[in-house]
Amino acid sequence: MAVEVGGTAVGCREIMPVPYALSLRPGATIAGSDEVSTLIVQNRRSATGSRALRGYASAATGTTVGINGRSDSSSDGAKGVFGYAGAVSGQTYGVSGESLSTSGRGVFGRASATSGGTYGVYGESHSNSTWASGVHGHATASNSQTISVYGRTESNTVGARGVFGYATATSGETLGVYGLNASSSDGAKGVYGYASADSGTTYGVYGKSESGYGGYFVGDNGVYGEGWLGVIGKASSFGSGVKGEGNLGSYGVWAVNPDSYVALYVEGSGGADYIAFIDGNTRVTGDLVVNGYLNLPTISGSGPPTEDCNETSERGRTIMRIDTGTLYICANSGWVGK
């Protein structure tokens, strides 16, 4: 077929696209040096699910990528992908990820550098409202052993952490890591630590403080331990391995032995003056067995004061007068010397 235009015959020719259409064909590159955006895609529709830009990797196999963002900048704050939700109200998301796979991840972050203080995923919140979170995890299932936030490290270096919390303020009653459990069921735990190795001196939960307490607990039972050694404390210098304070009829340390094990075990080393120091009245219900010497309080020059043995609650008090070798015991009739 021949075509004539203005009296001039035109032969068969390839129909070419307009120049800008070639930039959108598969494999095309859009490059520029604009100050703001090289490419702007805008969708004004308000319907749920409307997208300004959608990337879809349709292959059923292979490590494919729907949208790949990359930044070669070495400046602080450079981002491969940046999401921004500009609304000032509503539960919006700057970046949202979703996976339908039973072993998938909604959002996956990887810092591939082999050195430096890098972050696979980093969250930051500038809000000063209560419960504002840099990173927030929410497991919505109500009938399985789910985990809101999971941390894991495969490093064998001393100090490697699966989860690390750091409150950087130099004042204020801040919290590095905080666990909260609203369940009223027996065994519910605000924080649970589990050391699964079957050998080695491991710790389910370990606390250390350069000043104050490595662990401080408040409750009906501040610390509850179960096992051959339910609670073990170790102190260096002049500190306390385990310290308990009681008031209003409560007990600073309460040990119960339901089986044939040890309710309270105290061991000293290093030539310490005391392996246990108790400031106040101590009550033992049952037998007190001492392997070694029992050092009683001592006096010299005269017997103990009468007023120290005139109340029913004082019966059984014992003291040694070292200059005569007399052992005084508080009985119903007062002090009795032996």
Secondary structure, DSSP 8 states (H G I E B T S, - for coil): --EEETTEEE--------HHHHTTSTT-------SS-S--------STT--S-------SSSS--SS-------STT--SS------SSSS--SS-----STT--SS------SSSS--SS-------STT--SS------SSS---SS-------STT--SS------SSSS--SS-------STT--SS------SSSS--SS----SSS-S----SSSS----STTS------TT--SS-----TT--SS----SSSS-S------SS-S-S----S-----S----SS-----EE-SS---GGGG-SGGGTT-EEEETTTTEEEEEETTEEEE-
